[in-house]
Amino acid sequence: MLDAGEVERSKSVSLCLLAGIAWCTWKTKNDWVFNKKLIKSPKIIAYKIVGVLKQWKKMLKEKDQGLMEDAILKLQEGLRAW
């Protein structure tokens, strides 16, 4: 069972993950609409998400950074298997 602090950290990291996904999807859509840049594979968005999350991880509280690093490693592992 998670204690209240762990639940809050999990929420913080989850919101950061969701924001990274939304941000990269939005930016990719804008590149397509305004710059006529169409991506060749959805994998490109996934790699962009990983890059953004690595940058944003630095803005999290120190205790949340470990959770984010774990999430990033899982995403990278999934990308390698893809």
C-alpha positions in Angstrom: 0.0 0.0 0.0 1.3 3.5 -0.9 1.4 6.2 1.8 0.0 9.7 1.1 3.5 11.0 0.1 4.1 8.3 -2.5 0.6 8.8 -4.0 1.3 12.5 -4.3 4.7 11.9 -6.0 3.0 9.4 -8.3 0.4 12.0 -9.3 3.1 14.6 -9.9 5.1 12.3 -12.2 1.9 11.1 -13.9 0.8 14.6 -14.6 4.3 15.4 -16.0 4.1 12.4 -18.2 0.7 13.4 -19.5 1.9 16.9 -20.1 4.9 15.7 -22.1 2.8 13.5 -24.3 0.3 16.3 -24.9 3.1 18.8 -25.6 4.9 16.7 -28.1 1.7 15.7 -29.9 0.7 19.4 -30.1 4.2 20.4 -31.4 4.2 17.6 -34.0 0.7 18.6 -35.2 1.8 22.3 -35.4 4.8 21.3 -37.5 2.5 19.4 -39.8 0.0 22.2 -40.2 2.2 25.2 -40.3 5.5 23.9 -41.7 4.2 21.0 -43.8 6.5 18.6 -41.9 4.9 15.1 -41.8 6.6 12.6 -39.6 7.6 9.2 -41.1 6.8 7.2 -38.0 4.9 7.6 -34.7 8.1 6.4 -33.0 9.5 9.9 -33.7 6.9 11.4 -31.3 7.8 8.8 -28.7 11.5 9.8 -28.9 10.5 13.5 -28.6 8.5 12.7 -25.5 11.5 10.9 -23.9 13.7 14.0 -24.7 11.2 16.4 -23.2 10.7 14.3 -20.1 14.5 14.2 -19.5 14.5 18.0 -19.6 11.4 18.4 -17.4 12.7 15.9 -14.9 15.1 18.6 -13.6 12.1 20.8 -12.6 10.6 18.1 -10.4 11.4 17.9 -6.7 14.4 15.8 -6.0 12.4 12.9 -4.5 10.2 12.8 -7.6 13.1 12.7 -10.0 13.8 9.1 -9.3 10.2 8.1 -10.2 10.5 10.1 -13.4 13.8 8.5 -14.3 12.2 5.0 -13.8 9.3 6.0 -16.1 11.8 7.3 -18.7 13.8 4.1 -18.6 10.6 2.0 -19.1 9.7 4.2 -22.1 13.1 3.8 -23.6 13.0 0.0 -23.0 9.6 -0.1 -24.8 11.0 1.9 -27.7 13.9 -0.5 -28.1 11.5 -3.4 -28.2 9.2 -1.6 -30.7 
